[in-house]
Amino acid sequence: MIDLKNLTIKQAHESLLSGKYTAVDLAQAYLENIKTKDSKIHAYLEVFSDVLDQARESDKRIASKDRVTVLTGIPIAVKDNILIKGRIASSASKMLENYHATYDATVIKKLKEAGVIFLGRTNMDEFAMGGSTENSAFGVTHNPCDLERVAGGSSGGSAAAVAGDMALAALGSDTGGSIRQPASFCGLVGFKPTYGAVSRYGVMAMGSSFDQIGPFAKSTEDAQILFDFIAGSDIMDSTSVSPQSLALGIHKGLALGPIKIGIPKEVMKVEGMDEAVLANFNQSVEKLKKLGYEIQEVSLPNLPYSLAVYYTLIPAEVSSNMARFDGVRYGLHVEGANMTDDYFKSKQTGFGPEVKRRIILGTYILSSGYYDAYYNKANIVRDLIRADYKKAFEIVDVIITPTTPSPAFKIGEKINDPLKLYLEDIFTVPANLAGIPAVSIPSGFKPVGASKLPLGLQLLAASGNDKLLFTVAADFESK
């Protein structure tokens, strides 16, 4: 019997090499868990039919010692907006319900070369628009920690798969917190890399200047292992950067000595923060002090505007990116009276309410007469937010905040109030605006009835200082 609950990638790798069990045994254990649990959780939109065939190939590689890596034979789940050649990639939308990818995303190509086993594609908010996975066209994902609550979003399926022991790790995408928020809600490590550290080629674009691919895992070490395999420059993505461009050491730009951690004074002024979240954050600060970190206050004066800036710029980019789904080249096509009617009916039928909401809002923001008033002004403030972080990171190495203002909320509680849902992103969107790396790590629980709802601590570092976050996160985790 394989202990999937406490299994790590390195433990699985060592067991596969020693012959304690095979890749087929490991894959079968996860398939059995999926069969037992996922009818209630709904983390997966599809479990691939060739999982055991993939596992047999991994066993052959291990037996022949052919290109064996630490990820060979490791079963992972993949968010449904990441292309795997020959597989359906629907982005949880009726628009692409039967679309089969014609090529591999760069991250998938790298993981295939490493010998990963792909278990299946996971549920998400449609086209990654949402923070609860309630916007999926194929049903909501339930939180394994409390089935009445959301798993978070938009990568809720990936988070639930790992938290429910239905995958050893998973890939998600993070545009404004879509990895970190579900990681916090499900008690996982969720990492958003520096913008450009991981190629976006083959990932369906939502907000092209915000999107990043990153890992979900149960430990910092596992998250770093997955990140190290998928990171790097890519000729197919002009925004990607080489590993040499990322800081590989600690204290980028700072003198050596104790790692300095900053607390933005603006965080303490956020309205509506759950008392348990605030108490847990203060406990985490005390823990870091005991670990020898220097704690000091920093100022990010434009932080309070980040949510307004994000929800101005994101709809604009969504409006542009969604224009390609016209019912002509691929995806859903609904016949109308004429070509224009085809467009309207295809989009009306194919897109869900949240996607339509953002397209309409974004088209308005980009329209003549409002472009300067909204879009340009938001970009100016985005630059100010970037400058705030740059200045803060001249004083401290890492900045910490809660990951979310509250633990996982009940399914249906906020879905009819978009503003309430948008407010869930208050701590996560600044990292995407600034393009800096951020990680959510488990920091405690809030007891609610019979459930213990996970809480997360968010760590942020200067652009390119991804490795530093893993160092601090691992230290916090180990103690």
C-alpha positions as a printed Julia matrix, in Angstrom:
479×3 Matrix{Float64}:
   0.0    0.0     0.0
   1.53   3.32   -1.1
   1.09   6.2     1.4
  -0.09   8.8    -1.12
  -1.0   11.34    1.57
   2.6   11.83    2.71
   4.38  10.94   -0.53
   6.9   13.39   -2.01
   8.44  13.41   -5.48
  11.88  12.41   -4.17
  10.43   9.57   -2.09
   8.51   8.29   -5.1
  11.61   8.6    -7.3
  13.76   6.63   -4.83
  11.09   3.95   -4.51
  10.83   3.6    -8.29
  14.61   3.29   -8.63
  14.89   0.76   -5.81
  12.03  -1.36   -7.15
   9.9   -0.91   -4.04
   7.06  -0.35   -6.48
   6.73   0.36  -10.19
   5.41   3.38  -12.07
   2.4    1.23  -12.98
   1.78   0.54   -9.27
   2.02   4.26   -8.46
  -0.23   5.33  -11.33
  -2.74   2.63  -10.42
  -2.86   3.88   -6.82
  -3.76   7.37   -8.03
  -6.32   6.04  -10.51
  -8.0    4.11   -7.7
  -8.1    7.24   -5.54
  -9.61   9.19   -8.41
 -12.24   6.51   -8.93
 -13.11   6.53   -5.22
 -13.04  10.27   -4.51
 -13.54  12.35   -7.63
 -17.27  11.74   -8.05
 -17.7   14.02   -5.01
 -14.83  16.44   -5.65
 -14.92  16.82   -9.46
 -11.27  17.85   -9.8
 -10.93  16.19  -13.23
 -12.74  16.93  -16.46
 -11.06  13.9   -18.01
  -8.82  11.11  -16.73
  -6.7    9.95  -19.64
  -7.3    6.41  -20.88
  -3.61   5.71  -21.5
  -2.27   6.46  -17.99
  -1.07   2.89  -17.45
   0.5    2.81  -20.92
   2.43   5.97  -19.98
   3.47   4.27  -16.73
   4.75   1.2   -18.59
   6.94   3.45  -20.75
   8.29   5.05  -17.57
   9.1    1.63  -16.15
  10.99   0.78  -19.34
  13.02   3.99  -19.05
  13.85   3.26  -15.42
  14.77  -0.36  -16.13
  17.08   0.61  -19.0
  18.36   3.72  -17.19
  17.43   5.69  -20.29
  17.05   9.46  -19.66
  15.79   8.9   -16.11
  15.02  12.07  -14.16
  13.52  12.72  -10.75
  10.17  13.19  -12.55
  10.23   9.95  -14.52
   7.13   7.98  -13.57
   5.68  10.79  -11.44
   1.89  11.21  -11.97
   0.71  14.81  -12.3
  -2.48  16.63  -13.29
  -2.71  19.46  -15.84
  -5.06  22.45  -15.94
  -7.43  22.31  -18.9
  -6.04  25.46  -20.56
  -2.61  23.88  -21.21
  -2.29  22.08  -24.56
  -1.31  18.42  -24.75
  -1.09  17.22  -28.36
  -4.03  15.04  -29.37
  -5.94  15.68  -26.13
  -9.02  17.8   -25.59
  -8.18  21.24  -24.18
 -11.46  23.0   -23.47
 -10.5   25.68  -20.93
 -13.7   24.46  -19.19
 -15.79  26.17  -21.87
 -18.55  24.99  -24.18
 -16.74  27.01  -26.84
 -13.91  24.43  -26.94
 -15.7   21.38  -25.59
 -14.48  19.16  -28.45
 -11.25  20.97  -29.4
  -8.22  18.68  -29.65
  -4.81  20.31  -29.27
  -2.59  20.08  -32.34
   0.7   20.59  -30.49
   2.26  20.43  -27.01
   2.66  23.49  -24.83
   6.35  24.08  -24.06
   5.84  23.09  -20.4
   4.24  19.82  -21.53
   7.05  19.13  -23.99
   9.59  19.58  -21.17
   7.68  17.31  -18.81
   7.26  14.65  -21.49
  11.04  14.68  -21.98
  11.42  14.27  -18.21
   9.16  11.19  -18.28
   6.15  12.52  -16.37
   2.87  10.58  -16.37
  -0.12  12.8   -17.21
  -3.17  11.64  -15.26
  -5.71  13.97  -16.85
  -6.96  17.5   -17.34
  -8.41  19.39  -14.41
 -11.44  21.61  -13.96
 -11.14  25.4   -13.88
 -13.08  28.62  -14.19
 -13.95  29.09  -17.86
 -10.93  30.51  -19.7
  -9.4   31.07  -16.22
 -11.91  33.82  -15.38
 -12.94  33.48  -11.76
 -11.76  32.67   -8.27
 -13.86  29.67   -7.28
 -14.08  27.2   -10.22
 -17.83  27.83  -10.13
 -17.59  29.41  -13.59
 -16.71  26.11  -15.27
 -19.16  25.08  -17.97
 -18.88  21.53  -16.62
 -19.71  21.93  -12.93
 -18.04  23.18   -9.76
 -15.03  21.61   -8.05
 -15.44  20.89   -4.33
 -12.75  21.5    -1.73
 -11.36  18.17   -0.39
 -11.02  19.81    3.05
 -14.77  20.6     3.14
 -16.97  19.43    0.29
 -19.46  22.27    0.85
 -16.78  24.84    0.03
 -14.99  25.98   -3.11
 -11.5   24.77   -3.97
 -10.62  28.26   -5.21
  -9.92  29.35   -8.73
  -9.29  29.55  -11.44
  -7.03  26.49  -11.02
  -9.36  24.84   -8.51
  -9.29  21.42  -10.18
  -5.5   21.19  -10.04
  -5.47  22.2    -6.37
  -8.23  19.73   -5.47
  -6.48  16.91   -7.34
  -3.31  17.31   -5.26
  -5.09  18.03   -1.96
  -7.34  15.01   -2.51
  -4.35  12.68   -3.14
  -5.46  12.25   -6.75
  -2.15  13.54   -8.18
   1.32  13.94   -6.72
   1.62  17.45   -8.18
  -0.15  19.59  -10.76
   0.23  22.49  -13.15
  -1.95  25.58  -13.01
  -1.92  29.09  -14.41
  -1.86  32.3   -12.37
  -3.15  35.58  -13.8
  -4.17  37.3   -10.57
  -3.82  34.61   -7.95
  -5.22  31.55   -9.71
  -2.51  29.26   -8.32
  -1.91  30.89   -4.93
  -5.55  31.34   -3.87
  -6.64  27.72   -4.47
  -3.36  26.56   -2.9
  -4.26  28.55    0.2
  -7.83  27.24    0.26
  -6.66  23.61   -0.1
  -3.6   23.66    2.17
  -0.94  23.39   -0.56
   2.17  25.13   -1.82
   1.29  27.16   -4.93
   4.0   29.04   -6.83
   3.67  31.88   -9.36
   7.05  32.45  -11.02
   8.54  35.72  -12.21
   6.75  36.84  -15.39
   8.65  35.23  -18.26
  10.39  32.57  -16.16
   8.12  29.9   -17.67
   7.06  29.85  -21.31
   3.4   30.6   -22.06
   3.54  28.96  -25.49
   0.67  26.51  -25.8
  -1.27  27.98  -22.88
  -4.6   29.65  -23.69
  -4.14  33.36  -23.09
  -6.42  35.21  -20.7
  -4.33  38.24  -19.75
  -1.15  38.04  -21.8
   0.87  40.5   -19.7
  -0.19  38.73  -16.47
  -0.39  34.95  -17.14
   2.22  32.59  -15.69
   2.34  28.8   -15.39
   3.34  27.3   -12.07
   3.18  24.22   -9.84
   0.91  22.94   -7.07
   2.51  20.57   -4.58
   2.3   19.42   -0.99
   5.81  20.64   -0.18
   8.11  23.48   -1.17
  10.7   20.97   -2.39
   8.21  19.34   -4.76
   7.09  22.74   -6.1
  10.7   23.71   -6.75
  11.45  20.43   -8.53
   8.54  20.97  -10.92
   9.45  24.64  -11.44
  13.07  23.79  -12.26
  11.91  21.46  -15.05
   9.45  23.87  -16.67
  11.41  27.13  -16.3
  13.57  28.66  -19.01
  13.55  30.71  -22.19
  11.64  29.58  -25.25
  12.01  30.74  -28.83
   8.23  30.39  -29.18
   7.55  32.93  -26.4
   9.28  36.28  -26.81
   8.4   37.28  -23.23
  10.28  34.3   -21.75
  13.69  34.77  -20.14
  16.72  32.5   -19.79
  17.58  30.86  -16.46
  20.75  32.98  -16.42
  18.56  36.08  -16.29
  16.94  34.85  -13.09
  18.82  35.37   -9.85
  20.17  32.02   -8.76
  21.49  33.19   -5.4
  20.01  34.79   -2.31
  19.95  38.51   -1.55
  19.83  39.86   -5.08
  21.05  43.44   -4.8
  21.36  43.34   -1.0
  24.3   42.9     1.34
  24.75  39.44    2.78
  23.38  38.9     6.26
  20.05  37.94    7.81
  17.24  37.8     5.28
  15.05  40.85    5.74
  11.28  40.43    5.55
   8.95  43.36    5.0
   5.33  43.76    6.06
   3.43  46.35    4.0
   1.71  48.69    6.42
  -1.14  49.0     3.92
  -2.04  45.31    4.5
  -3.2   46.05    8.02
  -5.71  48.55    6.65
  -7.53  46.08    4.39
 -11.22  46.0     5.29
 -13.12  42.76    5.65
 -10.16  40.54    6.55
 -11.21  37.49    8.52
 -10.06  37.68   12.17
  -8.58  34.17   11.96
  -6.56  35.17    8.87
  -5.12  38.22   10.65
  -4.33  36.23   13.8
  -2.63  33.52   11.74
  -0.62  36.13    9.85
   0.63  37.63   13.11
   1.56  34.14   14.35
   3.48  33.54   11.12
   5.4   36.8    11.63
   6.39  35.67   15.13
   7.5   32.31   13.75
   9.72  34.01   11.18
  11.25  36.18   13.91
  12.12  33.07   15.93
  13.72  31.57   12.81
  16.12  34.52   12.73
  14.62  36.72   10.04
  14.65  40.49   10.41
  11.12  41.88   10.26
  10.41  45.48    9.34
   7.59  47.59    7.99
   7.63  48.74    4.37
   5.33  50.99    2.42
   3.6   50.19   -0.86
   1.54  53.38   -1.19
  -0.19  52.4    -4.43
  -1.15  48.91   -3.22
  -4.75  49.98   -2.41
  -5.29  50.75   -6.12
  -4.07  47.36   -7.36
  -7.48  45.69   -7.5
  -9.01  48.56   -9.49
  -6.03  48.59  -11.87
  -6.16  44.81  -12.32
  -9.9   44.74  -13.06
  -9.44  47.52  -15.6
  -6.53  45.98  -17.48
  -7.64  42.34  -17.34
 -11.01  42.83  -19.1
  -9.2   44.83  -21.79
  -6.78  41.96  -22.44
  -9.6   39.42  -22.21
 -11.6   41.35  -24.81
  -8.65  41.16  -27.18
  -7.77  37.51  -26.52
 -11.34  36.2   -26.74
 -11.86  37.74  -30.19
 -10.2   34.7   -31.79
 -13.09  32.43  -30.74
 -15.34  33.33  -33.64
 -16.83  29.93  -34.51
 -15.01  29.88  -37.84
 -11.5   28.45  -37.47
 -12.04  26.13  -34.49
 -14.35  25.6   -31.57
 -18.12  25.83  -31.39
 -19.97  26.99  -34.51
 -23.66  27.88  -34.43
 -25.39  28.54  -37.76
 -27.1   31.9   -38.1
 -28.93  33.78  -40.82
 -25.64  35.23  -42.1
 -21.95  35.45  -41.16
 -22.48  38.18  -38.55
 -25.32  36.19  -37.02
 -22.98  33.16  -36.91
 -20.51  35.17  -34.8
 -23.16  36.37  -32.37
 -24.83  32.99  -31.92
 -21.54  31.09  -31.57
 -20.25  33.44  -28.88
 -23.61  33.69  -27.15
 -23.87  29.91  -26.89
 -20.2   29.14  -26.3
 -19.27  31.66  -23.6
 -20.52  31.65  -20.02
 -21.7   34.7   -18.0
 -18.3   35.69  -16.5
 -16.5   35.55  -19.86
 -19.25  37.64  -21.46
 -19.08  40.12  -18.56
 -15.36  40.65  -19.01
 -15.53  40.88  -22.8
 -18.22  43.58  -22.59
 -16.35  45.5   -19.89
 -13.03  45.21  -21.73
 -14.52  46.35  -25.05
 -15.94  49.4   -23.28
 -12.58  50.19  -21.64
 -10.79  50.0   -25.0
 -13.43  51.95  -26.91
 -12.87  55.38  -28.41
 -13.2   58.08  -25.79
 -12.53  55.78  -22.84
  -9.15  54.27  -23.77
  -7.19  57.16  -22.25
  -9.51  57.6   -19.3
  -9.35  53.96  -18.2
  -6.81  51.75  -19.95
  -3.93  54.22  -20.18
  -4.53  55.55  -16.68
  -4.53  52.0   -15.27
  -1.21  51.3   -16.99
   0.28  54.43  -15.43
  -0.76  53.26  -11.96
   0.56  49.77  -12.77
   3.96  51.35  -13.34
   3.68  53.11   -9.97
   2.92  49.77   -8.28
   5.98  48.23   -9.97
   8.07  51.15   -8.71
   6.71  50.69   -5.17
   7.88  47.08   -5.12
  11.25  47.96   -6.65
  11.82  50.55   -3.92
  10.7   48.15   -1.17
  13.04  45.42   -2.41
  15.97  47.82   -2.02
  15.27  47.63    1.72
  14.03  44.04    2.24
  14.52  40.67    0.53
  11.01  39.28    0.9
   7.57  40.8     1.5
   4.84  38.83    3.25
   1.04  39.14    3.32
  -1.84  36.75    3.9
  -2.64  34.91    0.65
  -6.38  35.53    0.92
  -8.56  37.73    3.17
 -10.62  34.7     4.25
 -10.53  30.89    4.13
 -12.49  28.94    1.51
 -16.09  30.12    1.27
 -19.17  28.02    0.66
 -20.19  27.03   -2.86
 -22.81  29.49   -4.11
 -22.03  32.07   -1.43
 -20.46  34.69   -3.74
 -21.11  33.53   -7.3
 -23.95  36.01   -7.83
 -21.9   38.96   -6.56
 -18.87  39.45   -8.87
 -17.48  42.28   -6.72
 -17.27  40.02   -3.66
 -15.44  37.43   -5.74
 -13.05  40.05   -7.13
 -12.2   41.2    -3.59
 -10.82  37.71   -2.88
  -7.86  38.68   -5.1
  -6.81  41.69   -3.03
  -3.49  40.22   -1.84
  -2.61  38.21   -4.94
  -3.1   40.56   -7.92
  -0.22  42.96   -7.08
   2.38  40.27   -7.88
   0.93  39.83  -11.38
   0.76  43.57  -11.92
   4.44  43.89  -11.0
   5.56  40.63  -12.67
   7.3   39.43   -9.51
   7.42  35.87   -8.11
   5.09  34.87   -5.27
   4.32  31.69   -3.38
   1.53  30.65   -1.03
   2.5   28.21    1.7
   0.29  26.53    4.32
   0.4   28.51    7.57
  -2.42  27.14    9.72
  -6.13  26.43    9.94
  -9.41  28.01   10.94
 -11.72  25.51   12.69
 -15.27  25.81   11.35
 -17.69  23.17   12.63
 -16.22  19.76   11.91
 -13.8   21.17    9.32
 -10.34  22.68    9.58
 -10.1   25.26    6.79
  -6.52  25.83    5.56
  -4.93  29.3     5.63
  -1.98  30.5     3.55
   0.96  32.87    3.92
   2.13  34.66    0.76
   5.81  35.42    0.17
   6.92  37.81   -2.59
  10.4   38.64   -3.89
  12.01  40.89   -6.48
  11.71  39.95  -10.13
  14.03  37.03  -10.87
  14.52  36.09   -7.23
  12.37  32.97   -7.44
  14.98  30.79   -5.69
  14.95  32.99   -2.59
  11.24  32.33   -2.11
  11.85  28.58   -2.12
  14.6   29.04    0.49
  12.42  30.99    2.91
   9.31  28.88    2.25
  11.23  25.64    2.92
  12.64  27.09    6.14
   9.18  28.12    7.33
   7.77  24.72    6.35
  10.5   22.63    8.02
  10.13  24.34   11.39
